[in-house]
Amino acid sequence: MRRALELALNGPIKGLNPRVGAVLITANGEIVGEGWHKGSGTDHAEVAALKDLQANGRANLTGPIAKGLTAVVTLEPCNHTGKTGPCALALIEAGVDKVIFATKDPGHNSSGGAATLRNAGVEVESGLLHAEADDLIRVWATATAQQRPFVTLKYGSSLDGRSAAADGTSKWITGPEARRDVHRRRTQIDAILVGTGTVIADDPELTARHRDGSLYSEQPLRVILGETELDPGARIFDESEGKAKTVQLHTRDLNAALLSLFDMGVRHVMVEGGAIVASEFVRHNLVNEYLIYMAPKLIGGPITSLGNLGVANIGQAKDLEFTEITALGPDLLIRANERKN
Ligand SMILES: NC(=O)c1ccc[n+]([C@@H]2O[C@H](COP(=O)([O-])OP(=O)(O)OC[C@H]3O[C@@H](n4cnc5c(N)ncnc54)[C@H](OP(=O)(O)O)[C@@H]3O)[C@@H](O)[C@H]2O)c1
């Protein structure tokens, strides 16, 4: 399973499908086939491992190709025909004796593979290294279970929770290391979202750029939320070579916006501001993960990173827990989730 988890990491971190790895092993534990899922529309990990078994000449030549073998997979084999066929069936047809998977498939259409395998007489075991496997597919599994994109809220802030000085100047609160980290993370998500206020105030490009200003090859969809008609000459609408598409969702309804993004294939969206839109996502309990870049600066004054969260008294405060604190040059990256009781 450790090898299958390692293989899964070769898959794309974003997009419609999860990262999955699979190995085929003999009765004495020798690995004779390996595979991972390379993204939507390509072979699932189990099928890739079966093809590898054949390609490296280790397939059984008389009868089913994987007779006597065990398939070890990071995710429950799927049970439905999407862009590719069901993996449970592929494993049954290949003749595997046993399937060991780490974690269950949360998909509404794709789950049920374990039952299909058992009904066909295949021995099935689950739960091995499931915490690691869950972590690997956390974003995809959450989006699939919620039927809306996983929402990361990102903002830069001073130590006293300010996003700008009283005159509105905010470049730069955090240092170059923090900004580089943001740009790298933009390559790992499907979409970036900001409110119309940020486009008007900052005229941002919202691309993922290297240190020298050149574009990364992976660019997230750019999404603007709000009803205001914007200047079509704004930098965010420049879709010239290498830049991603930009869509404006002319609504303030966050749930409707998330549903349209899900329909467009977005599974992970990073909300990058400003304070009004960010606060609305928090107020409506729509944030799955917080990424706060905190600078050792004190600014004071009226421009806070978040505004009205609907918290009337301290008992209603949003209760978070830190999951990671990393130093980035002089700044801190704080990752947090809502506390689960
Ligand atoms: N420190 C940081 O990390 C960071 C990041 C980004 C921006 N900023 C700063 O934030 C400032 C802009 O922030 P902002 O708060 O004015 O703008 P914003 O949050 O980007 O946009 C606010 C606008 O979004 C629209 N909107 C969409 N959905 C909404 C909803 N559910 N509820 C309310 N409004 C909704 C509304 O405009 P419509 O009338 O068009 O619907 C609203 O006026 C800039 O000065 C920028 O520099 C800081």
The ligand as a Gaussian input file, in Angstrom:
#p B3LYP/6-31G(d) Opt

LIG

0 1
 N       -4.992000      41.235000       1.872000
 C       -5.478000      40.451000       0.953000
 O       -5.184000      39.241000       0.931000
 C       -6.404000      40.998000      -0.093000
 C       -6.851000      40.176000      -1.120000
 C       -7.726000      40.690000      -2.063000
 C       -8.142000      42.007000      -1.952000
 N       -7.687000      42.791000      -0.953000
 C       -8.138000      44.179000      -0.816000
 O       -9.521000      44.198000      -0.637000
 C      -10.071000      45.411000      -1.207000
 C      -11.322000      45.079000      -1.976000
 O      -12.169000      44.407000      -1.103000
 P      -13.708000      44.590000      -1.045000
 O      -14.100000      43.921000       0.208000
 O      -14.054000      46.015000      -1.275000
 O      -14.117000      43.852000      -2.383000
 P      -14.472000      42.355000      -2.785000
 O      -14.772000      41.523000      -1.599000
 O      -13.446000      41.896000      -3.746000
 O      -15.775000      42.641000      -3.614000
 C      -16.901000      43.118000      -2.981000
 C      -18.036000      43.105000      -3.966000
 O      -18.329000      41.785000      -4.366000
 C      -19.686000      41.674000      -4.767000
 N      -20.239000      40.529000      -4.097000
 C      -20.260000      39.274000      -4.633000
 N      -20.816000      38.387000      -3.795000
 C      -21.179000      39.087000      -2.702000
 C      -21.843000      38.714000      -1.484000
 N      -22.231000      37.456000      -1.241000
 N      -22.038000      39.662000      -0.564000
 C      -21.644000      40.941000      -0.791000
 N      -21.039000      41.341000      -1.927000
 C      -20.808000      40.427000      -2.882000
 C      -20.328000      42.994000      -4.396000
 O      -20.322000      43.796000      -5.575000
 P      -21.472000      43.847000      -6.692000
 O      -22.200000      45.112000      -6.429000
 O      -20.673000      43.890000      -7.955000
 O      -22.320000      42.630000      -6.577000
 C      -19.344000      43.615000      -3.419000
 O      -19.370000      44.996000      -3.395000
 C       -9.010000      45.971000      -2.075000
 O       -8.570000      47.177000      -1.491000
 C       -7.922000      44.936000      -2.071000
 O       -6.651000      45.538000      -2.083000
 C       -6.834000      42.315000      -0.022000

